[in-house]
Amino acid sequence: MPESNRLNSAASAERTTPVHIIHELETGLLADAAHTSPKYFYDAVGSVLFEAICVLPEYYPTRTEAEIFTTHMADMTHVIGSGGSLIDLGAGNCAKAARLFPVLHPNQYVPIDISVHHLQDAVRRLQQRFPHIEMTALGLDLSQDWQLPVEVRYDKRLFFYPGSSIGNFEPHQALAFLRHLRAACDDNGGILIGVDLIKDKALLDDAYADTLGVTAAFNLNLLRHINHLLHSDFDVRQWQHEAFFNTAKSRIEMHLRARENIHVSWPGGYRNFIKDEHIHTENSYKYSIDSFVNLLTEAGFSYVSHWTDTNAWFAVIYAKAA
């Protein structure tokens, strides 16, 4: 069991970080196997670094998903229809959803992201290009219990969840998340979701350990974000990025490994990490088409169709709420 402790300090009451975030970070850092949620990657710097990751040659999901939309957009449009509210989960810079506007013709666009300032900048630029579409940007943590406000129209909601972010959830959490989306739809609603498929281990490992070190910078930046939120004193130079595919659990794991014995403190607590000890920062589960369709069905969706790239590395799946 790692050496760790909590200290009583009045300073914790003076922080501006919400109490539930402080509690979540402390609980993860003080666990026997230290861990954090991948949502903490996405401060302003992390959001920009992720955009850089998406154009790396090793990171296949972006280009394979783009290939799917380019090749199959006409078929998707025929299946999905047009109009309604397009609700973009983890919207980032909103670029993926924007490419759907000319074909799906949404009446309302609702981008949601935890990095709200980054999101608002993107929406301001997008609103200038598409002034006829009503836009409502929401800063929400999708890993928590969340609800859509009344401004979001209920009729024909299409939840758009591109990329492979569903893989960040544990399978039971993914099921609960999909059930939450199903409950937020009327019978005309649905989900259009990106799913990273099981493939060769070497290909998966390379995608999360690029030669330029951008993914490493993305992972290490999490410590800077934690320092900001928790007022901790992580030194990024003392940590090393590691990522690998865990075949038995069908998931990529990202970790930060201590290069030496490290003492980290924050107002209210501390932890001593021994050399080579890890902080587990992310999982990214990979699915087969059948296993993910089963998950959608169990969540209450009716499977409709899926599309893949030519190598079948990635899939985009549409399912109806009815």
Secondary structure as the mmCIF struct_conf table of DSSP 4:
data_model
#
loop_
_struct_conf.conf_type_id
_struct_conf.id
_struct_conf.beg_label_comp_id
_struct_conf.beg_label_asym_id
_struct_conf.beg_label_seq_id
_struct_conf.end_label_comp_id
_struct_conf.end_label_asym_id
_struct_conf.end_label_seq_id
STRN STRN1 SER A 4 ARG A 6
HELX_RH_3T_P HELX_RH_3T_P1 ALA A 10 GLU A 14
BEND BEND1 THR A 17 THR A 17
HELX_RH_AL_P HELX_RH_AL_P1 VAL A 19 LEU A 29
TURN_TY1_P TURN_TY1_P1 LEU A 30 LEU A 30
BEND BEND2 ALA A 31 ALA A 33
STRN STRN2 HIS A 35 HIS A 35
HELX_RH_3T_P HELX_RH_3T_P2 PRO A 38 PHE A 41
BEND BEND3 ASP A 43 ASP A 43
HELX_RH_AL_P HELX_RH_AL_P2 ALA A 44 ILE A 53
TURN_TY1_P TURN_TY1_P2 CYS A 54 VAL A 55
BEND BEND4 LEU A 56 LEU A 56
TURN_TY1_P TURN_TY1_P3 PRO A 57 GLU A 58
HELX_RH_AL_P HELX_RH_AL_P3 TYR A 60 ILE A 80
BEND BEND5 SER A 82 SER A 82
BEND BEND6 GLY A 84 GLY A 84
STRN STRN3 SER A 85 LEU A 89
TURN_TY1_P TURN_TY1_P4 GLY A 90 GLY A 90
TURN_TY1_P TURN_TY1_P5 GLY A 92 ASN A 93
BEND BEND7 CYS A 94 CYS A 94
HELX_RH_AL_P HELX_RH_AL_P4 ALA A 95 ALA A 98
TURN_TY1_P TURN_TY1_P6 ARG A 99 LEU A 100
HELX_RH_AL_P HELX_RH_AL_P5 PHE A 101 LEU A 104
BEND BEND8 ASN A 107 ASN A 107
STRN STRN4 GLN A 108 ASP A 113
BEND BEND9 ILE A 114 ILE A 114
HELX_RH_AL_P HELX_RH_AL_P6 VAL A 116 ARG A 129
TURN_TY1_P TURN_TY1_P7 PRO A 131 HIS A 132
BEND BEND10 ILE A 133 ILE A 133
STRN STRN5 GLU A 134 MET A 135
STRN STRN6 LEU A 138 GLY A 139
TURN_TY1_P TURN_TY1_P8 LEU A 142 SER A 143
BEND BEND11 GLN A 144 GLN A 144
TURN_TY1_P TURN_TY1_P9 VAL A 150 GLU A 151
BEND BEND12 VAL A 152 VAL A 152
TURN_TY1_P TURN_TY1_P10 ASP A 155 LYS A 156
STRN STRN7 ARG A 157 TYR A 161
TURN_TY1_P TURN_TY1_P11 GLY A 163 SER A 164
HELX_RH_3T_P HELX_RH_3T_P3 SER A 165 ASN A 168
BEND BEND13 PHE A 169 PHE A 169
HELX_RH_AL_P HELX_RH_AL_P7 PRO A 171 ALA A 183
TURN_TY1_P TURN_TY1_P12 ALA A 184 ALA A 184
TURN_TY1_P TURN_TY1_P13 ASP A 187 ASN A 188
STRN STRN8 GLY A 190 ASP A 196
STRN STRN9 LEU A 197 LEU A 197
HELX_LH_PP_P HELX_LH_PP_P1 ILE A 198 ILE A 198
HELX_RH_AL_P HELX_RH_AL_P8 LYS A 201 ALA A 207
TURN_TY1_P TURN_TY1_P14 TYR A 208 TYR A 208
BEND BEND14 ALA A 209 ALA A 209
TURN_TY1_P TURN_TY1_P15 THR A 211 LEU A 212
HELX_RH_AL_P HELX_RH_AL_P9 VAL A 214 LEU A 230
HELX_RH_3T_P HELX_RH_3T_P4 VAL A 236 GLN A 238
STRN STRN10 TRP A 239 ASN A 246
TURN_TY1_P TURN_TY1_P16 THR A 247 SER A 250
STRN STRN11 ARG A 251 ALA A 258
BEND BEND15 ARG A 259 GLU A 260
STRN STRN12 ILE A 262 TRP A 266
TURN_TY1_P TURN_TY1_P17 PRO A 267 GLY A 268
STRN STRN13 GLY A 269 PHE A 273
HELX_LH_PP_P HELX_LH_PP_P2 ILE A 274 ILE A 274
TURN_TY1_P TURN_TY1_P18 LYS A 275 ASP A 276
STRN STRN14 HIS A 278 TYR A 285
STRN STRN15 TYR A 287 TYR A 287
HELX_RH_AL_P HELX_RH_AL_P10 ILE A 289 ALA A 299
TURN_TY1_P TURN_TY1_P19 GLY A 300 GLY A 300
HELX_LH_PP_P HELX_LH_PP_P3 PHE A 301 PHE A 301
STRN STRN16 SER A 302 THR A 308
TURN_TY1_P TURN_TY1_P20 THR A 310 ASN A 311
STRN STRN17 PHE A 314 LYS A 320
#
